[in-house]
């Protein structure tokens, strides 16, 4: 019901004084689009927030000890292929 009221208000604002059916159609279309897109947008936002929290938690607790840094190759080690 609130969506229909918001759609009617939006349609009357878009159509102006002499909008007639154009405002009603635009309002109905806006309400229909909002009804379909808002739940999907909320689901995407919630999924992004959960992924961000998971990634932050994973980065704050590394699974390897701090002494396990990668070592640099020894000076006599030649990595170029001939």
N, C-alpha and C positions, 0 to 999 in steps of 0.2 A: 504494500500500500504506500509506503514511504517513497518507493521508487517511482510509482505512478505520479505522486504529487510532485516529486522533484523533476520528473520528466515534463509534467505540465507547466511548471514554473519556468524551466529552461526553454521550452517551446514558445511560451508567451514572450520571453525576453528576446529570443532570436527573431521571432516573426514580427514583433513590433505591434503597432496599433491595428494595422489592416492585414494581419497575417492569415487569419482564417484557418483553412485546413493545413496550410504549410506548417504553421506552428505546432499543430497537433501531431502531424506526421513526424516532424523533427523531434518533438518531445517523446513520442512513443519509441522512435528509433534510439534515442539516447538512453532511455530506460532499458530497452532490450539489450543494447550493447553493454551497459553497466552490469546488468544481471548476469551476463555470460562471462565478462572479462574480469570482474572484481574477484571472484573466488579463485580464478586461475592466477591472477596477479598476487593475491595473498599467499597462495601455495608456493609460488616461485620465490617470493620474498622470505617466507619462513624457511624454505630449503636453503637459500643463500645464507641466511643468518646461521642456521645449524652447521653448514659446511665451514663457515668462517670460524665458529667456535671450536669445531673439531680440529681445524688446521692450527689454530692458535694453541690449543692444548697439546697437540702433537709436537709442535715446534718448541714449546716450553719444557717438555720432558723428552730429551733425545734418548733413543734406545741404545746408544753406545756411550762408553765412558769418555770423558774429556781428554784422556791421554791417548786415545786412539785416533790421533790426527794423521792424515796421509803424510808419508815421508817423501822427501825429495830424493830423486835418484842420485846415486853416488857419482863423484866427479869422473870416474873412469868408465861409466856406463854410457855407451853410445846408442842413442835411440834412432839415429838416421839409418835408413836402409840404403845399401849400396848395390 
